[in-house]
Amino acid sequence: MATIFGAGSSDTFGSYDMFYRFTGAFGCEDTVCGGYENANHLRLIDGKVTYTAIDPAFGETAKYFHTLYEEGLLNVDCFEPMTGSSTNYTNNEIAQDIAKIGVMGVWSDMSIINNAVRHEYVPIPQLQGEAGTTGNALNYSELQDACDTAITMDCEFPEIIAAFTEYMISDPMLSVQSNWGAIGGNYYLADDGVMRFHLDENGDIITGTEWGDFKNNFGQARENTTTCRGSMIVLNEYYNTPEQPNGIVEYTYDAANLLAFQRVNGKEHDLEQYDTIPKIMLLNEEQQEISRLVEVTNPIVKKYVQQWVVNGDVDATWDAYVAELKGAGIDRIVEIYQVALDRINGK
């Protein structure tokens, strides 16, 4: 039995690193996002930008994971992806024909787990820690992103880029494929003009039927058949549901009851509990400085997490860890984001 740790693994919208998902249970949630790494370990707490990786909860999480490590409850290669920012490691561990005993985090079972064993896994509820807190803010997207497309001052033909962007977001079929992958990957184009999933006899999605290398792996089919993840608009009316019968893409879950299900399972509570740094456009000089600083600070955090999980020496090295991060410029990172956030809010 093992917990698939996936240290360092991250996703465009959050992190698959189980360490960060547990920090909230120890009193102060830390945040990591592969699509927004410059804001790693930053949260809004009482309206102020805060560097959460130096909160005591971070150290308590490391102590807990050291216990798991000592007891052999972490996957043996848990630190393998520390140098990368990909979910492939976690995906490869669980995208198998035989179900495994253990715990792992996934964005969607449909995206990762093989149809043959998907129904052998059971979702677990949020875990409440000693501090009485739970959860982790995984999704940074909020279904919006002001940073997907930008036209620089050096662009020789900005009107062409603007026209191309308009073309991509004005054609529903292109927007859907830009987000979910090309027809033939996850979807096929039915005779009625609707993009539909191939389903097996159990109603499970069979992906990649025209792209054999990605068969039954929604995420890989999506990633490898999407030319870019730039500007796109995917509206409710694009989906073919009882409420929207003229959509162009098949809905894959109970849209009518989704919000009700989320509320029953604590959606409002979670949103009140956690507040992340929104994706914001920094000034050019701010962006350059932040990029230089996080190239140093983010590896420091990863280095100590690995050390603590293996050695359990949190208390002995905590002051040195905080001092190293302070010396590397975390206070300046916080200052830059606070100024940018205040500017956006008109303060």
Secondary structure as GFF3:
##gff-version 3
##sequence-region A 1 347
A	DSSP	beta_strand	2	3	.	.	.	ID=ss1
A	DSSP	beta_strand	10	11	.	.	.	ID=ss2
A	DSSP	beta_strand	14	15	.	.	.	ID=ss3
A	DSSP	alpha_helix	18	23	.	.	.	ID=ss4
A	DSSP	three_ten_helix	24	26	.	.	.	ID=ss5
A	DSSP	three_ten_helix	34	39	.	.	.	ID=ss6
A	DSSP	beta_strand	42	45	.	.	.	ID=ss7
A	DSSP	beta_strand	48	51	.	.	.	ID=ss8
A	DSSP	three_ten_helix	52	54	.	.	.	ID=ss9
A	DSSP	alpha_helix	56	70	.	.	.	ID=ss10
A	DSSP	three_ten_helix	80	83	.	.	.	ID=ss11
A	DSSP	alpha_helix	88	94	.	.	.	ID=ss12
A	DSSP	beta_strand	102	103	.	.	.	ID=ss13
A	DSSP	alpha_helix	109	112	.	.	.	ID=ss14
A	DSSP	three_ten_helix	118	120	.	.	.	ID=ss15
A	DSSP	alpha_helix	158	170	.	.	.	ID=ss16
A	DSSP	alpha_helix	172	180	.	.	.	ID=ss17
A	DSSP	beta_strand	188	189	.	.	.	ID=ss18
A	DSSP	beta_strand	195	196	.	.	.	ID=ss19
A	DSSP	beta_strand	198	199	.	.	.	ID=ss20
A	DSSP	beta_strand	205	206	.	.	.	ID=ss21
A	DSSP	three_ten_helix	212	214	.	.	.	ID=ss22
A	DSSP	alpha_helix	218	224	.	.	.	ID=ss23
A	DSSP	three_ten_helix	236	238	.	.	.	ID=ss24
A	DSSP	beta_strand	239	240	.	.	.	ID=ss25
A	DSSP	beta_strand	249	250	.	.	.	ID=ss26
A	DSSP	alpha_helix	255	264	.	.	.	ID=ss27
A	DSSP	alpha_helix	267	273	.	.	.	ID=ss28
A	DSSP	alpha_helix	284	311	.	.	.	ID=ss29
A	DSSP	alpha_helix	314	328	.	.	.	ID=ss30
A	DSSP	alpha_helix	330	344	.	.	.	ID=ss31
###
